[in-house]
């Protein structure tokens, strides 16, 4: 299991809970209760144990700003006529929900050349998530696409989300139209009777969408510019994936540690 900042923090909090439960006196419990594995503690832990890490960085694709300037100006002028809470952006993203971080902290005794990853770092189990929010932060309920028609977990507790199935767990015209009719339009109708804008990329699966009440106006972004100009790609999707991976690491830490081991 990779050991990054979130894993260290999760382990520290797990240790505190275990030590609190194992404490024999109230004084001991109070002593442990003040520890919260803060960001500062993580930094000192890394420094104290001489840990080091390597992180991979990506970069946005090439965008010809001059070629798309006119279209972006039209989009901005149109959006300016609407209140921010009625200007939505939607996008889909792949979530490899079992994948583990590629970066890990190493102890001084570990050699970078000898440390290797595991298959879970390249796990390809995935779903596709539909995400949409307004400029004011009003969120449309998350929706997911998976390969299973009826996931077994839903038979136990029911589905807490909107779920669609597709052979490859990809977004296509059929599934996106279902999302449009069953998720986005009902959300809009439930929160306002005002006119609404939906900004999307110009992917082929987004074509032929019709609002019978003509309440929603669709604005398509120019080709090959979403990495730089699509709001959802400006950190919203990335932050959501970070939170997912943080929770995944905390679950793994909880299953790997116990009070007996921490003593």
C-alpha positions in Angstrom: 0.0 0.0 0.0 1.4 3.4 -0.9 2.1 5.7 2.0 1.3 9.3 1.2 0.2 12.3 3.4 -3.4 11.1 3.6 -2.4 7.6 4.6 -0.1 8.9 7.4 -2.8 11.2 8.6 -5.4 8.4 8.6 -3.0 6.1 10.5 -2.4 8.7 13.1 -6.1 9.2 13.7 -6.6 5.5 13.8 -3.9 5.2 16.4 -5.4 7.9 18.5 -8.8 6.2 18.6 -7.3 2.8 19.4 -5.2 4.3 22.2 -8.2 6.2 23.6 -10.2 3.0 23.7 -7.4 1.0 25.4 -6.7 3.7 28.0 -7.3 2.6 31.6 -7.8 6.0 33.1 -9.7 9.2 32.2 -6.4 11.1 32.4 -4.9 8.9 29.7 -8.0 9.3 27.5 -7.8 13.1 27.8 -4.1 13.0 26.9 -4.9 11.2 23.6 -8.1 13.1 22.8 -6.2 16.3 21.9 -4.2 14.6 19.1 -5.8 15.1 15.7 -3.0 14.2 13.2 -2.9 17.7 11.8 -1.1 18.8 8.7 1.7 20.2 10.9 2.1 16.8 12.6 2.3 15.0 9.3 5.1 17.4 8.1 7.0 16.9 11.3 6.5 13.1 11.1 7.9 13.0 7.5 10.9 15.2 8.5 11.6 13.3 11.8 11.6 10.0 9.9 13.6 11.3 7.0 10.9 10.2 4.5 11.0 11.4 0.9 8.5 11.2 -1.9 8.2 11.6 -5.6 5.1 13.0 -7.3 4.0 12.8 -11.0 2.6 15.9 -12.5 0.4 16.2 -15.5 -0.2 19.2 -17.8 -3.1 20.7 -19.8 -3.3 20.0 -23.5 -2.4 22.5 -26.1 -5.1 25.1 -26.7 -5.3 27.6 -29.6 -6.8 30.6 -27.7 -7.0 32.8 -30.8 -9.0 30.2 -32.7 -11.6 29.9 -30.0 -11.7 33.5 -28.7 -14.9 34.5 -30.7 -16.9 31.5 -29.4 -15.8 32.0 -25.8 -16.8 35.7 -26.0 -20.3 34.7 -27.1 -20.5 32.2 -24.2 -19.4 34.8 -21.7 -21.8 37.4 -23.0 -24.7 35.0 -22.9 -23.9 33.8 -19.3 -23.7 37.4 -18.2 -27.4 37.7 -18.8 -28.2 35.0 -16.2 -27.8 34.8 -12.4 -24.8 32.6 -11.5 -27.1 30.0 -9.8 -28.7 29.3 -13.2 -25.5 28.8 -15.1 -24.6 25.1 -15.0 -21.6 23.2 -16.3 -21.7 19.4 -16.8 -19.0 16.9 -17.6 -18.3 13.2 -17.3 -15.2 11.7 -15.8 -13.7 8.2 -15.4 -13.2 7.0 -11.8 -10.9 4.0 -11.2 -12.4 3.4 -7.8 -9.9 0.7 -6.7 -6.7 2.4 -7.9 -4.0 3.3 -5.3 -1.7 6.4 -5.3 1.5 6.1 -7.4 3.5 8.2 -4.9 4.7 6.8 -1.5 7.0 7.9 1.3 10.2 5.8 1.6 12.3 5.3 4.8 16.0 6.1 4.5 16.8 2.4 4.5 14.6 1.8 1.3 16.2 2.3 -2.1 14.2 4.0 -4.8 15.4 1.6 -7.4 14.2 -1.5 -5.5 10.8 -0.3 -4.5 8.1 -1.5 -6.8 4.4 -0.9 -7.1 1.6 -3.4 -7.0 -1.3 -4.2 -9.4 -3.7 -2.1 -7.4 -1.9 1.0 -8.5 -3.0 0.2 -12.0 -6.4 -1.3 -11.2 -8.7 -0.7 -14.1 -12.0 -1.3 -12.4 -13.9 1.9 -13.3 -17.2 3.7 -13.4 -18.1 6.9 -15.2 -19.5 9.8 -13.2 -21.7 12.5 -14.4 -21.0 15.7 -12.5 -22.8 19.1 -12.8 -23.0 22.2 -10.7 -24.0 25.8 -11.1 -21.6 28.8 -10.9 -23.0 29.5 -7.4 -22.2 26.0 -6.2 -25.7 24.4 -6.5 -25.0 20.7 -7.2 -26.9 18.3 -9.4 -27.0 14.8 -7.8 -24.1 12.6 -8.8 -24.8 9.9 -11.3 -22.7 6.9 -12.3 -22.4 4.4 -15.2 -21.2 0.9 -14.5 -21.1 -2.4 -16.4 -23.5 -4.3 -14.1 -27.2 -4.0 -14.8 -28.1 -4.5 -11.2 -25.1 -4.2 -8.8 -25.3 -6.7 -6.0 -24.7 -4.0 -3.4 -27.9 -2.2 -4.4 -29.9 -5.4 -3.6 -29.0 -5.0 0.1 -29.6 -1.3 0.7 -31.0 0.0 -2.5 -29.3 2.5 -4.8 -28.4 5.8 -3.1 -27.5 7.3 -6.4 -28.7 7.5 -10.0 -27.1 4.6 -11.7 -27.0 3.6 -15.4 -25.4 0.5 -17.0 -23.4 0.3 -20.2 -21.2 -2.6 -21.5 -18.0 -0.7 -21.1 -19.1 1.8 -18.3 -18.7 4.6 -20.9 -20.9 7.5 -21.6 -22.7 7.3 -24.9 -25.6 9.1 -26.5 -28.2 6.7 -25.1 -27.0 7.0 -21.5 -26.3 10.7 -21.6 -29.9 11.3 -22.8 -31.2 9.2 -19.9 -29.2 11.4 -17.5 -30.6 14.5 -19.2 -34.2 13.3 -18.9 -34.0 11.5 -15.5 -31.5 13.6 -13.6 -30.7 17.1 -15.0 -34.1 18.3 -16.2 -35.9 17.1 -13.0 -33.3 18.8 -10.9 -33.8 22.1 -12.7 -37.6 21.9 -12.5 -37.3 21.2 -8.8 -35.3 24.3 -8.0 -36.5 27.0 -10.4 -38.9 28.0 -13.1 -36.3 30.5 -14.4 -34.4 30.0 -17.7 -31.2 28.0 -17.2 -27.9 27.6 -19.2 -26.0 24.4 -19.4 -22.4 24.6 -20.6 -20.9 21.4 -22.0 -18.2 20.2 -24.4 -19.1 19.4 -28.0 -18.9 15.6 -27.7 -21.1 13.7 -30.1 -23.0 12.0 -27.3 -24.3 15.4 -26.2 -26.2 16.0 -29.5 -30.0 15.8 -30.0 -30.9 16.9 -26.5 -34.3 18.6 -26.3 -36.0 20.3 -23.4 -39.8 20.1 -24.0 -40.4 23.2 -21.9 -37.5 25.1 -23.5 -36.3 26.1 -20.0 -32.7 25.0 -20.5 -30.4 26.5 -23.1 -27.3 24.5 -24.1 -24.0 26.2 -24.9 -21.3 24.1 -26.4 -17.6 24.9 -25.8 -15.3 25.0 -28.8 -13.4 21.8 -29.6 -10.1 20.9 -27.8 -10.4 23.6 -25.1 -12.0 21.9 -22.2 -8.7 21.3 -20.4 -8.3 25.0 -20.0 -11.8 26.6 -20.2 -14.3 24.0 -18.8 -15.2 25.0 -15.2 -15.5 21.3 -14.1 -11.9 20.8 -15.3 -10.6 23.7 -13.3 -10.2 21.7 -10.2 -13.7 20.5 -9.3 -13.4 17.0 -10.7 -9.8 16.7 -9.4 -10.8 17.7 -5.9 -13.6 15.2 -5.9 -11.2 12.4 -6.9 -8.8 13.4 -4.2 -11.5 13.2 -1.6 -12.5 9.7 -2.9 -8.9 8.5 -2.7 -8.5 9.9 0.8 -11.5 8.0 2.0 -10.3 4.9 0.3 -7.0 5.1 2.0 -8.7 5.7 5.4 -10.8 2.5 4.9 -7.6 0.5 4.0 -5.8 1.9 7.1 -8.8 0.9 9.3 -8.7 -2.6 8.0 -5.0 -3.0 8.4 -4.6 -1.8 12.0 -6.0 -2.8 15.3 -5.5 -1.7 18.9 -3.4 -4.7 19.7 -1.0 -3.9 16.8 -0.7 -0.3 17.8 0.3 -1.1 21.4 
